[in-house]
């Protein structure tokens, strides 16, 4: 697996005033934007081809990141629906890769921080078991954090049997993270994905539920380490702590 997709096209409305001029993936942590930490991690994992889905203020990301030099080759895919009246979900963003990728690929949100996580194990587990889709989970004692992301229900065989986006009452202590691995068959299921009753968009949790309903093998992999989805300005303080610990 040598291809990864970074979703970095949203406006980050929950991020408040700071998001009006700066895409959330470009928020600065220790002098570097969030997305640069994602790119560095992917290059360390051996990904040589990166696609970045851009939209809102895309020129800020392109001008800073460029097209890759000594590391992975980087290409940009423009999400034209970001500034349109159409509600664009994460599944719609992934669907932009249809016809571009023809083998399993990793997808990751461009506004998350990972430190000491076992993404290599997740990739190896996906390959060894030939799952149709896999996503990262992380154990947490903070149910409030799960309510911001999604909750996961596992069957006796360890495969995922249900997901719930932004649950009022999480099923367990597993928080769904923004790292996914898909086979190209995911594009067929994105087309079948219903609009979320919560957001009115096609969400990845609902796409994976559609796959599960159709008998596809969807796995959740506990990546360990430290993880943070940056949703609000106050999350930056926690992100600074995680990055500071990683740089010691």
C-alpha positions in Angstrom: 0.0 0.0 0.0 1.7 3.2 -1.1 -1.2 5.7 -1.6 -2.8 7.9 1.0 -5.5 10.5 0.9 -5.7 13.5 3.2 -9.1 15.2 3.6 -8.3 18.9 4.1 -11.1 20.7 2.2 -13.5 21.8 4.9 -14.1 25.2 6.4 -13.8 24.0 10.0 -17.0 25.9 11.1 -16.8 24.6 14.7 -13.3 26.0 15.0 -14.8 29.5 15.3 -13.4 32.8 14.1 -9.9 31.3 13.4 -11.4 29.2 10.6 -12.8 32.2 8.7 -9.4 32.9 7.1 -7.4 29.8 7.7 -8.3 26.2 6.9 -8.2 24.1 10.1 -5.4 21.8 8.8 -3.3 25.0 8.5 -3.7 25.9 12.2 -0.1 26.2 13.6 1.4 23.9 16.2 5.0 24.6 17.2 5.5 26.6 14.1 4.1 24.1 11.7 0.5 23.5 10.4 -1.4 20.4 11.6 -1.4 18.9 8.2 2.4 18.9 8.1 2.5 16.4 11.0 0.1 14.1 9.1 2.3 14.2 6.0 5.4 13.5 8.0 3.7 10.5 9.6 2.6 9.1 6.3 6.0 9.5 4.8 7.5 7.6 7.7 5.0 4.8 7.1 6.4 4.6 3.5 3.6 6.2 1.5 5.0 7.6 -1.7 1.9 9.0 -3.3 -0.3 11.5 -1.4 -3.5 13.1 -2.6 -4.8 16.0 -0.6 -8.4 16.9 -1.0 -8.6 20.7 -0.9 -11.4 23.2 -1.0 -11.7 26.2 1.3 -8.7 28.5 0.9 -6.9 25.7 -0.9 -4.1 28.1 -2.0 -2.9 28.3 1.6 -2.4 24.6 1.7 -0.9 24.2 -1.7 1.5 27.2 -1.3 2.8 25.9 2.0 3.0 22.1 1.3 3.9 22.2 -2.3 4.2 19.0 -4.4 6.8 17.0 -2.6 10.5 17.1 -2.9 12.6 14.4 -1.2 9.5 12.7 0.3 6.2 11.5 -1.2 4.8 12.9 -4.4 1.8 15.2 -3.6 -1.2 15.9 -5.8 -4.2 18.0 -5.0 -7.8 17.2 -5.8 -10.2 20.1 -5.6 -13.6 19.6 -3.9 -15.8 22.0 -5.9 -18.8 21.4 -3.6 -17.2 23.0 -0.5 -18.3 26.5 -1.5 -21.6 25.4 -3.2 -25.0 25.0 -1.7 -24.7 21.2 -1.8 -23.9 19.7 1.6 -20.6 17.8 1.2 -19.8 15.0 3.6 -16.5 13.1 4.1 -17.9 10.2 2.0 -18.3 12.7 -0.9 -14.7 13.8 -0.5 -13.4 10.3 -0.6 -15.6 9.6 -3.7 -13.5 12.2 -5.6 -10.8 9.5 -5.7 -12.9 7.2 -7.9 -11.1 6.5 -11.1 -7.8 7.6 -9.6 -7.0 4.8 -7.2 -7.3 1.1 -8.2 -5.9 -0.6 -5.1 -6.4 -0.3 -1.3 -5.6 3.2 0.0 -5.4 4.9 3.4 -7.6 7.9 4.1 -6.9 10.3 7.0 -8.4 13.6 8.2 -6.1 16.6 7.9 -7.0 18.1 11.3 -5.9 15.3 13.7 -2.9 14.7 15.8 -1.3 11.3 16.4 1.7 10.4 18.6 3.1 7.0 19.2 0.2 5.3 17.4 0.5 1.9 15.7 -0.6 2.9 12.2 1.9 0.3 10.8 0.1 -2.4 12.7 -3.3 -1.2 11.3 -2.0 -1.4 7.7 -0.4 -4.8 8.2 -3.6 -6.1 9.8 -5.7 -4.9 6.9 -3.5 -6.5 4.4 -3.2 -9.8 6.3 -6.9 -10.2 6.7 -8.1 -8.8 3.4 -10.7 -6.6 5.0 -13.0 -4.5 2.8 -12.5 -1.5 5.1 -10.7 -0.8 8.4 -10.6 2.3 10.7 -8.6 3.3 13.7 -10.0 3.4 17.2 -8.5 4.6 20.4 -9.4 3.8 24.0 -10.5 6.8 26.1 -12.0 7.5 29.5 -13.7 10.6 28.2 -17.1 9.8 26.8 -17.5 13.4 25.9 -14.7 12.9 23.3 -16.5 9.9 21.8 -19.7 12.0 21.5 -17.7 14.4 19.3 -16.6 11.6 16.9 -18.3 8.2 16.6 -18.9 5.1 18.7 -18.2 1.5 17.5 -19.9 -1.8 18.4 -17.9 -5.0 17.8 -19.1 -8.5 17.3 -17.7 -11.7 18.9 -15.4 -12.1 15.9 -13.9 -8.7 16.5 -15.4 -7.2 13.3 -17.5 -4.1 13.4 -21.3 -4.6 13.5 -22.5 -1.0 14.0 -21.3 2.6 14.2 -23.0 5.6 15.6 -21.9 9.2 14.6 -21.7 11.6 17.5 -23.7 9.3 19.9 -25.6 10.6 22.9 -24.6 7.5 24.8 -21.5 5.7 23.5 -21.5 1.9 23.5 -18.0 1.5 25.0 -14.7 3.3 25.6 -13.6 3.2 22.0 -13.5 6.4 20.1 -13.5 6.2 16.3 -10.6 8.0 14.8 -10.1 9.7 11.4 -7.9 7.1 9.8 -9.4 4.6 7.4 -8.3 2.0 4.9 -10.5 1.2 2.0 -10.6 -1.1 -1.0 -11.8 0.6 -4.2 -15.2 -1.1 -3.7 -15.9 1.6 -1.2 -16.9 3.9 -4.1 -19.9 1.6 -4.8 -21.0 1.9 -1.2 -20.6 5.7 -1.1 -23.1 5.9 -3.9 -25.5 3.7 -1.8 -24.9 5.7 1.4 -28.0 7.5 2.6 -27.8 11.1 3.8 -27.2 11.4 7.5 -30.4 12.3 9.5 -28.1 14.3 11.7 -26.0 16.3 9.2 -27.8 15.9 5.9 -24.5 14.7 4.4 -23.0 11.4 3.4 -20.8 10.5 6.4 -18.1 7.8 6.4 -19.7 6.1 9.4 -22.9 5.6 7.4 -20.9 4.4 4.4 -19.3 1.7 6.5 -22.6 0.8 8.0 -23.9 0.3 4.5 -20.9 -2.0 3.8 -21.6 -4.0 7.0 -25.3 -4.4 6.1 -24.1 -5.9 2.7 -21.9 -8.4 4.5 -18.6 -6.7 3.9 -15.7 -7.2 6.4 -15.1 -4.0 8.3 -12.5 -3.9 11.0 -11.6 -1.6 13.9 -8.0 -1.4 14.9 -6.8 0.0 18.3 -3.9 2.2 17.4 -2.8 3.0 20.9 -0.6 6.0 21.6 -2.1 9.5 21.8 -4.8 10.9 19.5 -6.8 14.1 19.2 -9.3 15.3 16.7 -9.1 19.1 16.7 -12.7 20.3 16.7 -12.5 23.5 18.8 -10.0 26.2 19.5 -9.5 24.9 23.0 -8.3 21.6 21.6 -5.1 23.3 20.4 -3.8 23.4 24.0 -4.0 19.6 24.2 -2.5 19.3 20.7 0.4 21.4 21.8 1.0 19.1 24.8 0.9 16.0 22.6 3.4 17.5 20.1 5.7 18.8 22.8 5.8 15.3 24.3 6.6 13.8 20.9 9.5 16.2 20.3 11.3 15.4 23.6 
